[in-house]
Amino acid sequence: MDKWMYVIGIGDDGEQGLFPESIDNIRNADVLVGGDRQLAFFPDFAGEKIVLRAPLTKTVEELQAYRQEQRVVVLASGDPLFYGIGSYLVKKFGAGNVAVYPHLSSIQLAFARCGEAWQDARIISLHGRPILGFAQKLNGAEKAAVLTDDKNTPSAIANYLLQFEMTEYDVFVCENLGSGSERTAWYSLKDLVDQEFSPLNVVVLKRRPNQETKVFPLGIEDGQFSQRKPDRGLITKREIRVLSLAELQLPQHGVLWDIGACTGSVSIEAVHSQPCVRVFAIEKNAEDLVNLRENQVKFRADFVAVHGRAPDRLDEFDDPDAVFIGGSGGELEDVLHVCAVRLKPQGRIVINAATIETLYLAQQKLQQLDFHVSITLVQTARSKPILHLTRFEGMNPVYLITAWRTEKGQGEQK
């Protein structure tokens, strides 16, 4: 027997929705594994039944005992390789030992029910995941499918989208797909706010025709951000912001700390350039934090932002892959010490310094902490009309300080 484990996708219609080959594999199995709902479809199964429960790793370890000796069938909802157990089992036991028989996925069925093509749809899973960051992951999509759970329900998703003023979407909710109690319908976001649905549901979001798409390309104009008045200069300028993001080299699924976030401009640009990056921002001025939260809604950027003076409250954040320091409130040495301890391997720190004193302090402290340091002096000017002519108005120079870990024997930037 070449393969000893068979992972078979199954829908809410049970055995009647399976192909004959899948049914034969189940009947010939020695062990049948699945959730209570899947196992209930086969009350007359004569072999051993194992209920798949959390933690998943414990149950999977138990299956090692059956390897090469008995035929094991694992039942999974829909397509086992689409946010399912299939990929985990293949990785655990090897592709040569595991055969996968997919069923129609809930996404396929959902788009079939609403009559929409889905090759261009954005797929977002909120199943077992926090909704944090959903705004930037969805923004700009013409259509999207969302996998839900008991917390991220259709109602919760509607309330969330209304909070970020993403009102261009209508919602198609599919309940109990493939079963006798299947129900599907279109809703507006407001219609969904207080609705309750079956726990087994999938959400399709579709942007209404002629609705404006909000797109935020890299380098948002400074004037578009809500800022403290009359001190409108307290923002990381567009040119510096773009260069700083380039120096941060954000990983696709990493964590960014934004220390001294002010208007949140760097965090906002970061999540739009890498929607799966998780940002933790801290700002000591309450007035600036109010503007930051306004900017989060305006630019559809959902990330953690707290009021505090770093390094206080940094212990609430996940370990960073990158740290941006736009302001430290006079606590730069202590902040850098915490960053050095918490920064992940290959992580980077980028500091914007407006004075030579801050530049000196940052360079000395980073070198003491065994970082390699690169410094760029950035001085730009913007055109300004004067009568029928054009002149240039210089902007304040900024020292762009980039730091990364130095390995023994290496002194060059990678």
PASETOR-833428 format. One record per residue: residue in one letter; x, y, z of N, C-alpha, C in turn. Coordinates in steps of 0.02 Angstrom, whole numbers, padded with zeros to 5 digits, always signed. Layout:
N
aXYZXYZXYZ ...
END
This chain:
414
m+00043-00060+00000+00000+00000+00000+00045+00062+00000 d+00043+00101-00055+00086+00159-00062+00070+00213-00011 k+00006+00225-00003-00016+00278+00044-00058+00245+00099 w-00048+00269+00159-00086+00240+00215-00135+00289+00245 m-00129+00353+00226-00175+00404+00252-00212+00437+00194 y-00278+00444+00202-00320+00475+00151-00358+00533+00185 v-00348+00593+00158-00382+00652+00184-00438+00669+00136 i-00499+00662+00159-00558+00668+00115-00600+00727+00136 g-00609+00773+00089-00653+00830+00101-00726+00809+00098 i-00766+00838+00142-00837+00821+00145-00878+00884+00159 g-00937+00887+00131-00981+00945+00141-01036+00930+00190 d-01081+00978+00198-01137+00969+00244-01190+00921+00218 d-01182+00898+00156-01229+00847+00130-01204+00777+00144 g-01147+00771+00179-01124+00706+00201-01103+00660+00145 e-01117+00595+00155-01094+00543+00108-01122+00553+00038 q-01181+00579+00032-01212+00584-00034-01176+00634-00080 g-01135+00677-00051-01097+00725-00091-01028+00701-00111 l-01010+00639-00091-00943+00613-00104-00940+00573-00169 f-00882+00571-00201-00871+00529-00258-00865+00456-00235 p-00880+00408-00279-00877+00337-00261-00808+00317-00234 e-00754+00343-00262-00688+00325-00238-00677+00346-00166 s-00702+00405-00147-00696+00427-00078-00736+00384-00031 i-00796+00364-00053-00838+00320-00012-00805+00253-00001 d-00775+00226-00054-00740+00162-00047-00681+00167+00002 n-00644+00222-00002-00588+00231+00044-00611+00234+00117 i-00668+00265+00129-00696+00268+00197-00718+00199+00220 r-00752+00163+00177-00777+00097+00196-00720+00047+00208 n-00664+00056+00173-00608+00010+00180-00557+00033+00233 a-00573+00087+00268-00526+00113+00317-00529+00072+00382 d-00472+00071+00416-00470+00041+00483-00484+00093+00537 v-00466+00156+00522-00475+00210+00570-00506+00269+00534 l-00557+00298+00565-00590+00357+00536-00582+00415+00585 v-00552+00470+00560-00536+00527+00602-00575+00588+00577 g-00601+00628+00623-00637+00689+00602-00669+00723+00661 g-00701+00779+00648-00739+00813+00699-00804+00776+00712 d-00837+00794+00766-00900+00760+00784-00950+00764+00727 r-00953+00822+00694-01002+00831+00640-00987+00785+00582 q-00923+00779+00562-00906+00736+00506-00915+00661+00523 l-00896+00641+00582-00903+00571+00602-00975+00550+00606 a-01019+00597+00623-01091+00580+00629-01121+00560+00562 f-01089+00578+00506-01114+00557+00441-01105+00482+00429 f-01065+00449+00470-01050+00378+00460-01062+00338+00524 p-01126+00334+00544-01142+00299+00608-01128+00224+00605 d-01126+00195+00546-01117+00122+00540-01044+00102+00526 f-00999+00150+00530-00929+00133+00518-00906+00081+00569 a-00876+00027+00545-00859-00030+00589-00791-00024+00622 g-00747+00019+00596-00680+00024+00624-00677+00071+00683 e-00616+00091+00700-00605+00136+00756-00618+00208+00734 k-00650+00246+00778-00663+00317+00765-00622+00359+00813 i-00590+00411+00787-00552+00458+00829-00578+00528+00816 v-00598+00561+00870-00624+00630+00864-00565+00678+00862 l-00565+00720+00812-00512+00769+00803-00526+00830+00847 r-00483+00840+00897-00494+00895+00944-00429+00935+00952 a-00438+00996+00979-00379+01037+00994-00348+01012+01059 p-00281+01015+01066-00234+01038+01015-00225+00986+00961 l-00223+01009+00900-00219+00964+00842-00156+00921+00844 t-00102+00949+00868-00038+00913+00867-00042+00848+00907 k-00080+00848+00961-00084+00789+01004-00119+00732+00967 t-00174+00747+00933-00210+00695+00895-00167+00669+00837 v-00133+00714+00803-00092+00694+00747-00035+00649+00770 e-00006+00664+00827+00047+00621+00854+00022+00550+00866 e-00041+00544+00889-00070+00479+00901-00076+00438+00836 l-00084+00473+00780-00092+00438+00716-00027+00406+00693 q+00029+00428+00722+00093+00398+00704+00093+00322+00716 a+00056+00300+00767+00055+00229+00784+00024+00186+00729 y-00017+00216+00686-00051+00177+00633-00010+00176+00568 r+00044+00211+00567+00082+00221+00506+00103+00155+00474 q+00087+00148+00411+00106+00090+00369+00072+00025+00389 e+00034+00025+00442+00003-00037+00464-00073-00039+00453 q-00105+00017+00459-00177+00021+00450-00195+00080+00405 r-00252+00074+00373-00275+00127+00328-00314+00179+00370 v-00291+00241+00368-00321+00295+00406-00354+00344+00358 v-00416+00361+00373-00452+00413+00335-00467+00471+00381 v-00446+00531+00360-00460+00592+00398-00512+00632+00359 l-00567+00647+00391-00621+00687+00361-00610+00761+00376 a-00616+00803+00325-00607+00875+00334-00661+00912+00296 s-00679+00971+00319-00731+01010+00286-00706+01038+00220 g-00746+01029+00168-00729+01060+00103-00664+01035+00074 d-00623+01082+00052-00558+01065+00022-00506+01064+00078 p-00478+01005+00094-00430+01000+00150-00366+01041+00141 l-00352+01062+00079-00292+01101+00066-00306+01176+00062 f-00368+01195+00078-00387+01266+00079-00403+01285+00150 y-00354+01315+00185-00360+01331+00256-00383+01270+00296 g-00361+01211+00276-00383+01150+00309-00324+01110+00336 i-00341+01050+00361-00292+01007+00394-00246+00972+00344 g-00266+00971+00280-00229+00932+00230-00155+00950+00224 s-00140+01014+00220-00071+01035+00211-00029+01017+00273 y-00059+01021+00332-00023+01003+00393-00006+00929+00394 l-00053+00887+00373-00041+00815+00373+00010+00795+00320 v+00006+00827+00262+00056+00813+00210+00126+00832+00233 k+00131+00889+00266+00196+00911+00292+00221+00864+00346 k+00174+00840+00388+00193+00797+00444+00214+00728+00422 f+00177+00698+00376+00189+00628+00358+00220+00618+00288 g+00224+00672+00248+00254+00668+00183+00203+00656+00128 a+00213+00687+00071+00166+00682+00015+00160+00611-00011 g+00213+00571-00003+00210+00502-00026+00167+00457+00016 n+00146+00481+00074+00106+00440+00120+00034+00463+00126 v+00019+00522+00100-00047+00552+00109-00080+00567+00042 a-00141+00541+00033-00181+00557-00026-00236+00605-00006 v-00246+00658-00046-00297+00708-00030-00351+00707-00082 y-00414+00702-00060-00472+00703-00104-00515+00763-00085 p-00509+00817-00124-00546+00878-00105-00620+00875-00121 h-00658+00909-00081-00729+00921-00094-00734+00993-00118 l-00793+01014-00139-00803+01085-00155-00790+01126-00093 s-00749+01179-00100-00737+01222-00043-00797+01268-00031 s-00802+01293+00030-00856+01339+00046-00853+01402+00003 i-00792+01421-00017-00785+01481-00060-00814+01468-00129 q-00799+01409-00157-00828+01392-00222-00904+01393-00220 l-00931+01362-00169-01004+01359-00162-01034+01429-00153 a-01001+01470-00113-01028+01537-00100-01032+01578-00164 f-00979+01577-00204-00981+01616-00266-01029+01585-00316 a-01037+01519-00315-01086+01488-00358-01157+01511-00340 r-01170+01517-00275-01237+01536-00253-01253+01609-00272 c-01203+01652-00270-01217+01723-00287-01204+01738-00361 g-01181+01686-00399-01173+01694-00471-01117+01740-00491 e-01063+01740-00452-01006+01784-00466-00944+01743-00482 a-00907+01764-00533-00842+01733-00545-00796+01750-00487 w-00749+01705-00471-00708+01719-00412-00633+01712-00425 q-00613+01707-00489-00541+01703-00502-00504+01767-00483 d-00541+01823-00479-00510+01886-00461-00528+01908-00391 a-00559+01864-00352-00580+01882-00285-00523+01879-00235 r-00525+01921-00186-00477+01920-00131-00504+01874-00077 i-00464+01827-00054-00485+01779-00003-00453+01798+00063 i-00493+01809+00115-00468+01829+00180-00499+01784+00233 s-00457+01753+00273-00482+01710+00327-00480+01747+00393 l-00538+01752+00426-00543+01777+00494-00559+01720+00542 h-00556+01659+00517-00572+01601+00558-00514+01587+00606 g-00527+01596+00671-00475+01586+00720-00421+01639+00719 r-00435+01695+00686-00387+01750+00681-00419+01815+00704 p-00379+01861+00731-00408+01926+00750-00428+01966+00688 i-00477+02009+00696-00499+02050+00640-00452+02109+00629 l-00407+02122+00676-00359+02176+00669-00322+02172+00603 g-00321+02227+00566-00287+02229+00502-00332+02213+00442 f-00395+02196+00455-00440+02176+00401-00451+02234+00352 a-00452+02295+00376-00466+02353+00333-00416+02359+00276 q-00352+02356+00291-00302+02364+00238-00298+02302+00194 k-00315+02244+00220-00314+02183+00179-00371+02184+00128 l-00427+02214+00147-00485+02216+00103-00483+02276+00055 n-00456+02331+00078-00462+02394+00040-00440+02386-00033 g-00482+02411-00078-00468+02409-00149-00494+02348-00186 a-00516+02297-00149-00542+02236-00181-00610+02249-00211 e-00620+02225-00272-00686+02229-00302-00733+02179-00271 k-00707+02120-00255-00746+02069-00221-00700+02029-00176 a-00728+02002-00123-00687+01964-00075-00731+01912-00042 a-00700+01857-00023-00733+01805+00017-00699+01804+00085 v-00740+01800+00137-00714+01802+00205-00737+01740+00242 l-00689+01703+00270-00705+01646+00313-00715+01672+00384 t-00769+01654+00415-00788+01683+00479-00779+01632+00536 d-00794+01655+00597-00798+01610+00655-00848+01638+00704 d-00849+01612+00765-00900+01633+00813-00890+01703+00840 k-00831+01732+00830-00818+01801+00849-00823+01848+00790 n-00792+01829+00735-00794+01869+00674-00853+01848+00632 t-00913+01864+00657-00976+01847+00624-00992+01897+00570 p-01041+01883+00527-01062+01933+00477-01080+02000+00509 s-01113+01997+00567-01131+02059+00602-01069+02097+00625 a-01020+02061+00654-00959+02093+00677-00920+02123+00619 i-00919+02089+00563-00884+02114+00503-00918+02178+00478 a-00985+02179+00477-01021+02238+00455-01007+02297+00501 n-01008+02287+00566-00993+02341+00613-00922+02367+00603 y-00876+02322+00592-00806+02341+00580-00800+02384+00518 l-00831+02363+00463-00826+02401+00400-00858+02470+00406 l-00913+02474+00444-00944+02539+00455-00899+02584+00497 q-00863+02555+00544-00816+02594+00585-00762+02626+00542 f-00740+02590+00490-00688+02617+00445-00718+02649+00383 e-00783+02661+00384-00818+02696+00329-00808+02662+00262 m-00805+02596+00263-00798+02558+00201-00867+02536+00178 t-00908+02586+00162-00978+02575+00149-00993+02558+00076 e-00942+02550+00035-00954+02534-00035-00971+02461-00048 y-00969+02421+00005-00981+02349-00004-01051+02327+00016 d-01079+02282-00025-01138+02243-00006-01114+02174+00014 v-01155+02139+00052-01133+02076+00083-01180+02019+00064 f-01151+01964+00042-01189+01903+00028-01169+01852+00081 v-01218+01831+00122-01205+01784+00176-01232+01716+00158 c-01190+01665+00164-01208+01596+00149-01206+01555+00214 e-01263+01526+00231-01266+01485+00291-01276+01412+00274 n-01240+01368+00309-01248+01295+00303-01247+01272+00231 l-01197+01293+00194-01193+01277+00123-01193+01202+00111 g-01235+01181+00065-01238+01111+00045-01283+01068+00087 s-01310+01096+00141-01354+01057+00185-01427+01073+00169 g-01472+01036+00202-01543+01048+00193-01566+01114+00222 s-01527+01143+00267-01546+01206+00299-01507+01265+00269 e-01481+01256+00208-01443+01310+00176-01486+01372+00167 r-01455+01430+00179-01490+01493+00169-01440+01545+00144 t-01458+01582+00092-01413+01634+00065-01454+01697+00050 a-01422+01755+00058-01456+01818+00044-01406+01875+00042 w-01425+01927+00004-01386+01989+00001-01410+02036+00057 y-01362+02075+00085-01378+02124+00138-01337+02187+00127 s-01362+02243+00152-01321+02302+00158-01284+02297+00225 l-01232+02336+00234-01195+02333+00297-01241+02351+00356 k-01282+02402+00347-01327+02423+00402-01378+02368+00418 d-01400+02331+00368-01448+02277+00380-01418+02222+00424 l-01352+02215+00420-01318+02159+00454-01301+02174+00527 v-01304+02236+00547-01276+02257+00611-01301+02214+00670 d-01365+02198+00672-01393+02161+00729-01418+02092+00709 q-01398+02067+00651-01422+02002+00627-01383+01945+00659 e-01416+01888+00667-01383+01828+00690-01389+01774+00637 f-01336+01733+00632-01332+01682+00580-01308+01617+00609 s-01317+01564+00570-01289+01500+00588-01213+01506+00596 p-01184+01469+00643-01110+01472+00651-01073+01452+00587 l-01105+01410+00545-01072+01387+00483-01092+01434+00427 n-01051+01486+00416-01067+01534+00364-01005+01560+00330 v-01015+01585+00270-00962+01617+00231-00990+01684+00206 v-00947+01734+00204-00967+01801+00183-00933+01819+00117 v-00971+01845+00070-00944+01873+00008-00957+01948+00009 l-00905+01987-00002-00912+02060-00006-00903+02082-00079 k-00949+02124-00102-00944+02148-00171-00953+02224-00172 r-00905+02257-00204-00909+02329-00210-00963+02348-00260 r-01006+02394-00241-01061+02415-00285-01033+02452-00346 p-01067+02445-00403-01044+02479-00464-01040+02555-00454 n-00992+02584-00487-00983+02657-00487-00962+02685-00419 q-00944+02642-00372-00918+02665-00308-00844+02681-00314 e-00824+02737-00287-00754+02758-00291-00709+02710-00252 t-00654+02691-00282-00605+02649-00249-00552+02692-00217 k-00541+02684-00153-00489+02722-00119-00423+02684-00124 v-00375+02714-00156-00310+02684-00164-00258+02732-00133 f-00212+02703-00095-00162+02745-00061-00092+02723-00083 p-00068+02750-00139-00001+02732-00162+00052+02760-00114 l+00111+02730-00117+00165+02751-00074+00181+02825-00083 g+00187+02860-00028+00203+02931-00030+00141+02975-00028 i+00098+02964+00022+00038+03005+00030+00059+03077+00046 e+00025+03124+00015+00041+03195+00026+00032+03213+00100 d+00077+03252+00127+00075+03270+00198+00009+03303+00217 g-00016+03346+00173-00076+03384+00189-00139+03342+00195 q-00137+03279+00173-00196+03237+00178-00206+03208+00248 f-00153+03211+00289-00158+03184+00357-00187+03235+00405 s-00230+03213+00450-00252+03255+00505-00192+03268+00549 q-00180+03332+00566-00121+03350+00605-00140+03400+00659 r-00097+03404+00710-00109+03451+00764-00101+03523+00738 k-00146+03566+00756-00143+03636+00736-00128+03679+00797 p-00087+03733+00789-00059+03759+00725+00006+03725+00706 d+00030+03675+00745+00096+03645+00731+00090+03591+00678 r+00074+03610+00617+00062+03561+00565+00126+03527+00540 g+00184+03553+00562+00247+03524+00540+00264+03459+00574 l+00226+03441+00627+00243+03381+00666+00219+03318+00631 i+00253+03302+00577+00237+03242+00539+00301+03221+00503 t+00310+03156+00496+00367+03132+00456+00352+03149+00383 k+00392+03193+00355+00379+03218+00287+00380+03161+00236 r+00342+03173+00183+00333+03122+00132+00399+03092+00107 e+00446+03135+00090+00509+03110+00063+00547+03067+00114 i+00548+03089+00177+00582+03052+00230+00545+02988+00246 r+00479+02991+00243+00437+02933+00257+00452+02877+00208 v+00455+02894+00144+00467+02843+00093+00536+02812+00100 l+00586+02854+00113+00654+02829+00123+00659+02785+00186 s+00624+02806+00238+00626+02767+00301+00595+02698+00291 l+00540+02695+00255+00507+02630+00242+00552+02585+00201 a+00588+02615+00153+00635+02575+00114+00690+02547+00158 e+00715+02587+00205+00768+02564+00250+00743+02511+00299 l+00679+02513+00318+00653+02464+00365+00650+02394+00336 q+00643+02389+00270+00640+02323+00236+00590+02277+00270 l+00528+02300+00273+00476+02263+00309+00463+02195+00279 p+00464+02142+00320+00446+02076+00295+00371+02072+00285 q+00349+02027+00243+00278+02023+00224+00233+02011+00284 h+00255+01969+00330+00212+01952+00388+00246+01971+00454 g+00285+02024+00453+00322+02043+00512+00285+02089+00560 v+00323+02113+00610+00297+02159+00661+00338+02223+00659 l+00304+02280+00657+00336+02345+00657+00317+02383+00720 w+00367+02412+00754+00354+02459+00807+00362+02529+00778 d+00314+02573+00792+00318+02643+00772+00319+02684+00836 i+00378+02708+00855+00387+02743+00919+00388+02818+00906 g+00343+02853+00940+00334+02924+00925+00293+02931+00862 a+00236+02897+00859+00198+02889+00797+00167+02953+00772 c+00152+03000+00817+00121+03064+00799+00058+03055+00757 t+00057+03074+00694-00003+03068+00653-00015+02997+00629 g+00035+02953+00638+00029+02884+00614+00047+02876+00541 s+00079+02926+00511+00091+02924+00439+00136+02865+00419 v+00187+02850+00459+00232+02795+00442+00196+02728+00449 s+00157+02720+00502+00119+02658+00512+00069+02648+00456 i+00036+02700+00436-00015+02696+00383+00017+02676+00317 e+00072+02708+00300+00106+02690+00237+00132+02618+00242 a+00154+02597+00301+00182+02530+00309+00129+02476+00296 v+00069+02485+00324+00019+02432+00316-00011+02432+00246 h-00007+02487+00211-00030+02486+00142+00022+02458+00094 s+00085+02463+00112+00137+02432+00070+00142+02357+00085 q+00128+02337+00148+00129+02268+00169+00068+02255+00213 p+00010+02239+00183-00052+02234+00221-00052+02182+00278 c-00007+02133+00274-00005+02082+00327+00044+02099+00383 v+00079+02155+00377+00123+02177+00431+00079+02199+00490 r+00100+02179+00550+00065+02199+00611+00103+02257+00643 v+00068+02312+00653+00100+02373+00678+00077+02386+00750 f+00126+02405+00791+00113+02428+00859+00142+02497+00865 a+00099+02547+00875+00121+02617+00877+00110+02645+00947 i+00155+02690+00967+00149+02723+01032+00161+02797+01023 e+00120+02839+01055+00126+02912+01050+00112+02942+01119 k+00155+02987+01141+00149+03016+01208+00099+03073+01212 n+00085+03107+01157+00040+03164+01157-00031+03143+01139 a-00077+03153+01186-00146+03132+01176-00178+03165+01116 e-00161+03229+01103-00190+03265+01046-00169+03233+00981 d-00106+03212+00977-00082+03180+00916-00115+03112+00907 l-00128+03078+00962-00160+03012+00957-00231+03018+00929 v-00265+03073+00946-00332+03085+00918-00327+03092+00842 n-00278+03129+00818-00268+03137+00746-00249+03070+00714 l-00207+03032+00749-00187+02967+00723-00248+02923+00711 r-00294+02921+00759-00354+02879+00752-00399+02904+00696 e-00402+02969+00686-00439+02996+00629-00407+02974+00564 n-00341+02974+00562-00306+02952+00501-00315+02877+00489 q-00320+02838+00542-00332+02766+00532-00396+02754+00495 v-00448+02791+00513-00512+02783+00478-00508+02810+00407 k-00479+02869+00400-00476+02900+00334-00437+02858+00285 f-00382+02828+00308-00340+02789+00263-00349+02714+00271 r-00401+02694+00308-00419+02623+00314-00359+02580+00335 a-00330+02601+00389-00270+02568+00415-00282+02547+00487 d-00287+02483+00498-00305+02457+00564-00243+02428+00597 f-00220+02460+00650-00162+02435+00688-00168+02457+00760 v-00128+02429+00803-00129+02445+00874-00094+02512+00885 a-00128+02558+00919-00098+02623+00936-00116+02639+01009 v-00064+02653+01049-00076+02665+01120-00046+02732+01141 h-00073+02758+01196-00049+02821+01224+00003+02804+01277 g+00063+02831+01271+00115+02818+01320+00182+02846+01298 r+00228+02845+01345+00296+02870+01331+00343+02810+01331 a+00370+02793+01274+00417+02738+01269+00479+02753+01312 p+00509+02702+01345+00496+02630+01334+00437+02601+01373 d+00401+02642+01412+00341+02616+01444+00293+02588+01392 r+00260+02534+01409+00209+02500+01370+00237+02459+01312 l+00302+02462+01299+00329+02421+01245+00324+02347+01261 d+00319+02330+01326+00311+02260+01345+00244+02232+01324 e+00197+02275+01303+00131+02253+01279+00134+02232+01206 f+00189+02248+01172+00194+02236+01100+00229+02169+01086 d+00212+02138+01030+00248+02079+01007+00318+02099+00986 d+00365+02052+00989+00434+02066+00969+00437+02090+00897 p+00476+02142+00884+00476+02173+00817+00526+02143+00768 d+00509+02146+00704+00556+02133+00650+00587+02199+00627 a+00554+02254+00642+00578+02320+00622+00552+02371+00672 v+00593+02422+00684+00574+02476+00731+00587+02543+00697 f+00536+02586+00697+00545+02654+00673+00539+02700+00733 i+00587+02745+00741+00587+02793+00796+00584+02863+00766 g+00526+02893+00769+00518+02961+00745+00525+03012+00800 g+00519+02989+00863+00528+03031+00921+00531+02987+00982 s+00573+03007+01030+00582+02964+01089+00568+03001+01155 g+00549+03063+01151+00532+03100+01211+00589+03106+01260 g+00651+03108+01235+00709+03114+01279+00731+03048+01310 e+00701+02993+01289+00717+02927+01319+00751+02882+01268 l+00789+02911+01222+00816+02872+01167+00860+02814+01190 e+00904+02825+01238+00948+02772+01260+00909+02713+01288 d+00860+02726+01330+00820+02672+01359+00779+02637+01306 v+00753+02676+01259+00713+02646+01205+00756+02600+01163 l+00816+02622+01145+00860+02580+01104+00881+02518+01141 h+00890+02522+01206+00908+02462+01245+00853+02410+01240 v+00790+02432+01249+00734+02385+01244+00729+02357+01174 c+00738+02399+01124+00734+02376+01055+00788+02324+01041 a+00848+02335+01067+00903+02288+01055+00888+02220+01085 v+00855+02219+01143+00838+02156+01176+00782+02120+01140 r+00734+02157+01115+00673+02127+01088+00676+02115+01012 l+00720+02149+00977+00722+02145+00904+00738+02074+00881 k+00700+02050+00832+00712+01983+00806+00776+01981+00764 p+00804+01920+00755+00864+01914+00712+00850+01943+00643 q+00899+01975+00614+00895+02009+00549+00850+02070+00551 g+00829+02091+00611+00787+02150+00617+00824+02214+00605 r+00787+02268+00594+00817+02333+00579+00784+02388+00620 i+00824+02439+00637+00800+02498+00672+00815+02558+00628 v+00765+02600+00619+00773+02662+00581+00752+02720+00625 i+00797+02770+00630+00785+02828+00672+00788+02891+00629 n+00740+02935+00640+00743+03002+00609+00768+03051+00661 a+00824+03084+00648+00852+03132+00695+00856+03201+00661 a+00833+03252+00697+00834+03319+00669+00893+03360+00696 t+00927+03335+00748+00983+03372+00778+01046+03329+00779 i+01103+03362+00780+01167+03326+00782+01176+03292+00850 e+01145+03319+00902+01150+03288+00968+01115+03220+00969 t+01056+03218+00938+01020+03154+00934+01057+03105+00889 l+01085+03131+00835+01125+03089+00791+01183+03057+00828 y+01220+03097+00866+01278+03072+00902+01257+03019+00954 l+01205+03036+00992+01182+02990+01044+01160+02924+01015 a+01122+02927+00960+01096+02866+00928+01153+02823+00902 q+01201+02855+00868+01257+02816+00840+01298+02783+00895 q+01314+02820+00947+01354+02792+01002+01318+02735+01036 k+01255+02743+01051+01217+02691+01087+01209+02629+01043 l+01194+02638+00980+01185+02580+00935+01250+02540+00928 q+01305+02575+00923+01369+02540+00917+01386+02503+00981 q+01369+02533+01038+01379+02499+01102+01337+02435+01106 l+01279+02436+01074+01234+02378+01075+01250+02329+01019 d+01308+02338+00986+01332+02291+00935+01290+02292+00872 f+01268+02352+00852+01234+02361+00789+01282+02392+00738 h+01273+02373+00676+01307+02409+00622+01262+02468+00604 v+01292+02526+00592+01254+02588+00583+01271+02621+00517 s+01219+02641+00481+01227+02680+00420+01187+02745+00428 i+01217+02801+00408+01185+02866+00416+01181+02901+00349 t+01122+02928+00334+01112+02967+00273+01084+03035+00293 l+01116+03087+00268+01089+03154+00279+01044+03170+00220 v+00981+03183+00236+00930+03196+00184+00909+03269+00188 q+00921+03306+00135+00900+03375+00133+00866+03387+00066 t+00802+03404+00069+00763+03411+00008+00733+03481+00004 a+00708+03497-00054+00674+03561-00065+00614+03549-00111 r+00562+03587-00099+00501+03581-00139+00490+03645-00178 s+00464+03636-00238+00451+03695-00280+00393+03736-00251 k+00399+03801-00262+00347+03847-00237+00339+03903-00287 p+00277+03917-00308+00268+03972-00357+00280+04040-00326 i+00310+04083-00364+00318+04152-00343+00302+04195-00404 l+00244+04229-00402+00216+04264-00460+00210+04214-00518 h+00242+04228-00575+00237+04183-00632+00299+04138-00636 l+00340+04138-00582+00402+04100-00580+00397+04043-00529 t+00451+04005-00524+00454+03950-00476+00519+03953-00438 r+00515+03948-00373+00575+03942-00332+00571+03878-00290 f+00626+03863-00256+00627+03804-00213+00632+03825-00140 e+00593+03793-00098+00595+03807-00026+00624+03746+00009 g+00681+03758+00042+00716+03702+00075+00678+03677+00136 m+00682+03612+00147+00652+03581+00206+00707+03565+00256 n+00688+03557+00318+00737+03544+00370+00775+03480+00355 p+00841+03480+00363+00879+03419+00352+00863+03367+00405 v+00865+03304+00386+00852+03248+00431+00907+03197+00423 y+00931+03172+00480+00979+03117+00480+00941+03052+00483 l+00949+03011+00432+00915+02947+00428+00965+02894+00452 i+00953+02867+00512+00998+02820+00544+00969+02750+00539 t+01006+02706+00508+00984+02636+00499+01032+02590+00535 a+01005+02544+00574+01046+02498+00613+01022+02426+00605 w+01070+02381+00602+01054+02310+00599+01108+02272+00635 r+01093+02211+00654+01140+02171+00693+01204+02158+00654 t+01260+02161+00688+01324+02145+00659+01345+02076+00681 e+01354+02030+00633+01379+01964+00648+01455+01966+00647 k+01486+01921+00684+01558+01920+00688+01589+01911+00619 g+01638+01953+00604+01671+01947+00540+01635+01981+00483 q+01578+02015+00498+01541+02047+00445+01534+02121+00462 g+01550+02163+00415+01544+02235+00427+01507+02270+00372 e+01487+02232+00321+01452+02263+00265+01378+02253+00271 q+01340+02301+00247+01267+02295+00248+01245+02243+00199 k+01197+02203+00221+01169+02151+00176+01109+02177+00139 
END
